[in-house]
Amino acid sequence: METDVGGRADWLPRRLLVTRSSMGFEHGRSIVARAEARGVEVVPLSGDRLALDLPDDPRRAYAIAKSTLALVVASPSKRRLQPIAPSADWRVDLAEGCPAHCSYCYLAGSLKGPPITRVYANLDEILAGLPPYLGAGGVTSKDRHRMHEGTTFEASCYTDPLVLEPITGSLSAVIAWFGQWEAPAQLRFTSKFANVAPLLDIAHHGRTRMRASINPAMFARFEGGTAPVAARLAGLRRMALAGYPVGLTIAPIIAATGWREAYGRLLADAAAALAEVPDLDLTIELITHRFTAGSKAVLDSWYPGSSLDMGLSGRTTKRTKFGSEKQVYDAATMRDLRGFFAERIASALPLARVLYWT
Ligand code: SF4
């Protein structure tokens, strides 16, 4: 069995539910073959409806859903790309859902229903839909500091594509596809996992940027089922040595007691992990912790014992352009955090480009 650089075995689902239509696609059939080769129980469904059959007990229902993978076909509406500020011009989904157990996971507010992971069988159709979006981006393409990245496509909005890679092969296929796409375009993904071995030898031609999503060790208890941060950084180093542009997604930044020391150490660890990489192309994205009433309700039900602070003290309400409200840190806390990161990044990682703070 393959392992990540931290020695952890790859994640495998307990069962793979296979919708009927998904078997009409070569990529779908290859996912089934991979699952069977790894001893995963494959459950063919007679149609395309996912019959989940979950128990009433919410704890057990959560556990069963999180260990279930479903092979489905992305509908035309799912294949219509949406802008995804501030990360990228467009969001491209290879899957929806993630098997890890992070007590601040943003998916809790975005995806409805039981937290199973759906992977898409019609990857060729998804990729065939991308060229019309070239040059039509309004996020990074409109930003004079980022225009040189070309039209950007973000693959980790609704999933962590790296954790699914051993069972799907989707991420490798998409990196290879971007590698042969002779166009000013870039695929982007971020991950809390570390097994990059399947990606190292792909002819990526610099058109994919991997970022490691990292947080200090003191918050590891909020990131159940993910790879240790040191392993994520070691994986990122291997990607950089394989010629990929790389990045750090520091997220979510949590202003808990001791945050200065913790984030200072994290930046020092990142600098050590990326030391002496020739021609290092490194970006940093900084995302502070936020939540909505909806995501908090879902997360409270999934992780009732979590000590993650989602109280209203030290918070302020921010209205999104879609009219919904989210709780972000108040102005004084934001100022402290932002000033700290600007100063520490300048000293620990002076060659890094900070893409955004939010
Ligand atoms: S790894 Fe990312 S997508 Fe997966 S549960 Fe954690 S925060 Fe959510």
Residues whose N, C-alpha, C, O or C-beta is under 5 A from the ligand:
A	BS01	SF4	C98 A100 H101 C102 C105 Y106 T159 D160 K192
